[in-house]
Amino acid sequence: VALSPNTGFGPSPSSRAVAYDLVGRLPLVHGWTATAGIGYYDLHSVLGIGYVYGNVGLTYQYRAWQFDVSYIATNSEAKAHLGPGASNRWIADAIWHF
């Protein structure tokens, strides 16, 4: 659970938002891990909406490097109120842990 007492959404910079997340990681073989998550972003005090989102993906860890590919999706309420920024999409990243 994450609370943001001063979220950047909405007309007031002191608006409150809360995110609830459940995440799972399943170690596979040779540095691979399957990931999945689901969450709810409560923006009722800011924009009068709340929406569900989720993701599935794979992570590969090689020494200090981590590579991720994930598919992120939101429900229709988020798309209707937030526009293209809430579209379903694939993402990839590379992270160097030092």
N, C-alpha and C positions, 0 to 999 in steps of 0.2 A: 504494500500500500504506500503510495506517495502523495503527499499533500503539498500543493504549491499555493502559499498564501498571497503571492503577488504575481499571478499569471499574466502573460502578455496578451491574452485574448480579451476582447470586449472593450467597452468604453472606459473602464476604471482600472488603473494599474494595481489596485489593491483587491481585485477580484480573486476569489478562491476557486481552485480546481483540485479534484482528487482523482487519482488513477489507481485501479485495482488490477493486479496482474498475477497470473498463475503461469509459471514457466517450467518446462521439463527438459532435461538433457539426458540422452541415452548414449553412453560410450559404446562405440562399435569396435572396429579393429584398426590397427596401424595408424593411430592418430586421428581417426574420424569420429565425429559425434553427431548424432541426430538431435535436432532441437525443435521444440514446438511451444507455443504460448497462446494464451487468450487473455483478454483484458477488457475493462470497461473504463471509459474516460468520462467522469461526471463534470460537465460544464454547465449545470443548471443555474448556478449562481452567477455565471458569466454571460452565457449565450442562451440559456433556457433549454439546452439539449444535453444529452448524454449519448454515447455510442459505444458499440462493441467493435473490437479489432482483434486480429490474431495473426500468427505467423507460423510457418514451417520452414525448416532449412537444414543445411549441413555445414559443419565446421571441420576444418582440417588444421591440426596443430603440428608444426614442424619446428623444433627447437624454440627460438624466441618469436617465431612468426605464427600468426593465426589468420586463416583465410575462411571467410564466411560467404555463403550464398543463401538467401532467404526470399520467400514469397510472403508479402505483407498484404493483408486484406482488411477492409473496414465494411461495416454494414451500410445499407442504403440511406439511413438517417444521416450519417456522417457525410456521405457523398452529396446529399440534397442540400445540406446546410453549409458545408465547407468547400464544395466545388472540387476542381481537379486536384487540389492538394491532398484529398482523401481517397484518390483513386487507388485501386489495387495495383501492386507493382512488384517487380523483382529488384532486389538490391544485392550488391556484392561489396565486400570490403577486405582490406588487408591491414592487419594490426601488428605492430612490432612491440613486444613486451620487453622493457628494459629496466 
